[in-house]
């Protein structure tokens, strides 16, 4: 299957990056290269784009798409949490803009053998980086009932998390859970029939297992400080999130960077010495237009937040 991914909030992201022709930009979640292509089109020969992705299929697809601009593009196969180290290795210590699109690509969801989707019956995988050893199968079969409950409750925000975890443990005592289809049936049995009407019963659990498998929230939380530090004055960080857990982390980090003061409110002046790093450009997140939603239903939960460095 060809690598395909609809570039969510594309126009809004490019506009908010405030691209300078001679600037240095980073796409930390390269995917098929949709956002990256629009950035690099706006760069002169003095500008440069670094594209990072841990998925080998994404790197391959983006390389083809960006080939006409190859002299001003460097592609790096890694997780964006390594962005600072990777750029230093390239001789770069400051950038003019960073974009992250935290959505799972359409390619990953629609490629059956990747095991991301509950729509297919295939091996439980869900690894974004196929070099890592931990898979969804390992999580489902080896995590304790309490650990499964925690990730389904916290990452899937599923009200039936306790019962789903219990059913998984009971099922694996009889045989190893090998496929997405088997996991689907277990989840279905754990949710009352009348409650299965609101979307697919497996959606939240699959999201939770995928987040755990790829350490998605941990990586985001641990990377924000490095990304803010990399920005030059006037540089912008644009992050597109797809569920409330990610959005909360980004919103909180941006707010903290804008106003880090810890002085009691009654103090007439700040004495803690913590200085603002910049401004939150988006007081409210930017949402997809009606037109975009008609073109791509997967954009529905997308939110774009933007921070500008002082």
N, C-alpha and C positions, 0 to 999 in steps of 0.2 A: 504493500500500500504506500502511495506517495504521502510524504509528510505534509499534512494540512492543518492549519490552525488559524481561525478567524482572529484577527488582531483587535481585541476588545478596546473600546474607547480610544481608537487610534488618533483621530483628529484632535481630540481633547488633550491627549498625552503629548503629542508633538507641539501643539500650541503652548502648553504649560512648561515644556522644557526650555523655551526661549533660546532656541538653537543659534549659536554663533558659528559662522562659517569656518573659523579657524580653531574651534573648540575641541576638547577631548570629551568623549561621551562613552558611557558604559551601559550595555543592555545585559543585566545580570541574569535574565531568564530568556535567553535568545529564542527558543522555540524554532519556528520556521523562518524567523527573521523578518517578520512583518513590521514591527516597530523599528527595528534596526535599519531596514531599507529606507524608510521615510526619514530617519535621522541622517544617514549617510548621503542621501540625495541632496541634502542641504549643506553639506560640508565642502569646503574647498580642498585643494591639495595639502593645505597646512593643517586641516582638521583630521581627526582620527576617531574611529569607533572600535571599542573592545567588546566583543560578544562572548558571553559566558553561558555554558549550559552543560549539565552533567549527562545528558542523554546523547548517546552517539548518533542516533538517528536525526536528532535536531541539528547537531553540528554539521552533519553531512548535507542535510536539506538547506540549511542557511548558507553554507559555503557556495552552493550552486546559485542560490537566489542573489547573493551579494557579489558574485564573481565579477560583474562589470565594474565594481568599485574596490576590487581586491587590494589595490595599493594603499587604500586608507582604512582597511579593516584588518583586525587581528582577532581570530577566533580561538577560544581557550576552553577545553573540555574540563570542567570542574564545577563544584557547587559555588554559588555566589557568596557563601560564607567565607570563601578564600580570596575574595575580591582584592582586599588590600595587599596581601602577599603577592598575588598574581601580578598586580599592576606595578608594584615595587620591582619585581623581577623584570618587568618591561621598561623600567626606568621612569615610571610615572608615579608621582606622589600627590598630584591634585587633578581633579576633573571638573568639567563645567556642567555635567548633568549625568544622572543615573536614572534608569527606568527598570522597574520590576513589574512583571505581569505574573502574579502568583497562581494563575489558573492552570489546571491540568490541560494539556493540549488536546485538541480534537483527535490528533493522530494517536496519542496514548490511549484515549478513551475508546477509540474506534478500532484499534488494532487488537484483535481478539487475544492473541497469545501474551499480551502484556499484563492481562489479568486485572486491569483497573476497573472494568465495568461489570455490573451485575446483569447486563443484557446478554452476556455470552456465558457458556459453560466451558471453562478453560482452567488451566492450572492457576492456583493462587500465587500471584507474583507481586505486582504493584510497585516494583522498584523503578524509580526514575533513572537511577544510575545502575546499570546492570552489572557493574563491577563489584557492587557491595554484596555481602553474603546474606544479610537478613532479608527475608521475604515475608509476604503476608501469610504464607503457609506456616512459617516458623512462629509468628505471633499468635495465630489462631490455635495452633496445637501445643505451644510451649508456655504461653503466659498463664499465670494463675488466674483463677476465676475473679479474684479481687482486682488484678491488673487489667483484665479484659473489661470488667465493669467500669473501672476508672476511665479507660480510654474511650469507651463507647458513650459514657456519660459526659465526659469533658470535651472530647473532640467531635463526637457525633451529636451531642446534645439531645440524645434519645431518651424519652421518658421510660422506655421499656429496657433500658440498659442492663439492669440487674437480671431480668428474666432472660435476655438474649445471652448474656455471659454464662448463666446457669445452663441453658440449652446447649451452648457450644461445648462446655465441659462434659456434659452428659453424653453428647454425640461422639466426642473424640475418645471416650472411654471404650466405645465399641469398635471404632476404626479411625484411623488418621483421616482428617478432613483435607482432601486433596484439591478440590476444585471450587470455583466460584459458584457453580450450580449447587453443589452440596451445601455450601455456606448459605446460599439463598434460601434453601428449604428449611434449614435450621432456624434462621431468623424469622421466616414466615410462621413457623410453628410456635415461636415465642411471643408473637404479637396477636392479640385478639382479632378475630375476623372483621369485626365492625370497625376496627381502627386501621385497617389496611387500605382504606379508600383514599387517604390523603397522600398521594404519591407512592412510589415504590417502597415496600417495607425495608428493603436492604440499603437504601440510599445513605442513611445516616451512619450505619455500621461500616459500610464500605469506605465512606469518607474518613471515619475514625481510624480504621486500620491503615489506610493509605497515609494519613498524617503521621501516625506512629512509625510506620515503616520507613518513611523518608525524613523523619525528625523535622517536619515542616515548620512548626511553630517555634521550636527551639532554635532552628537555623535563623528564622526571621528575627527573633528576639535578640539573638547574639550578634547579628550582623548590622543592626541599625546604627550603632555607635561608630563602627568603622566607616560606614557609608557617609554619615554626617561629617566625619573627620576628613574624608577624602575630598569633599566639595570645596572648590575655591570660593572666595567671596562672590556672591551673585549666582553661584551654582545652584541647581535645583534637583531635588530627589522626588521622583514621581512613582508612586506605588499603587498598583491596582490589586485590590483584594477581592475575595469571592465568598467569604463567610465571616460571620461576626467575630470569631476568635482572632482571625488575622487583623481585621479592621480595628479591633480594640487595641491590639498591640501597637499598630502604626499610629493610631490617634493619640494614644498615651505618650509614645516616644516623641512625637512631633510637639505635643503640648509641653512636655518636660523640657525639650530643647529650646522652645520659644520662651518659656518662663520657668527657669530652674530655681528661682529664689525660694529659700526655705525659712525666711524670716517670719515671725509671727505677724499676722495682719495688722496688729496695733502699732508696729514699729513705723515711725515716720519716714525712715530711709532704710535702704537695704544695707545690712552689715555682714551678710553671709559670704559676699564676694562671688557668688555664682552669677555669671554673665549669660545673657541670652545669646544663643548661637545663630538666631535668625528668626524668620517669620513663617507661620503657617499660612500659605497662600489660600488654601481651601478651608474656610471656616466650617463649611458643610461639604461633604464629599460630592464629587461630580459623578452623576449617574448616566447610564446610557440613554440616548435619545429614543423616542418612539420608533424612528426609522431603523435604528440599529437593532432594536428588539425584534422588529419584524424580520430582519435579515438573519439574526442569530439569537435564538432563544437562550443559548448558554450564557449570554451577556447579562441575563436578568438580575443576578445578584452582585454584579461588579460595582465596585466603588473606587474612585480615584482620589487619592489625597496627595498634596504637593507641599513641599517645604523648601524655602529659599534661605541659603546661608548668608549671614551678614559678612 
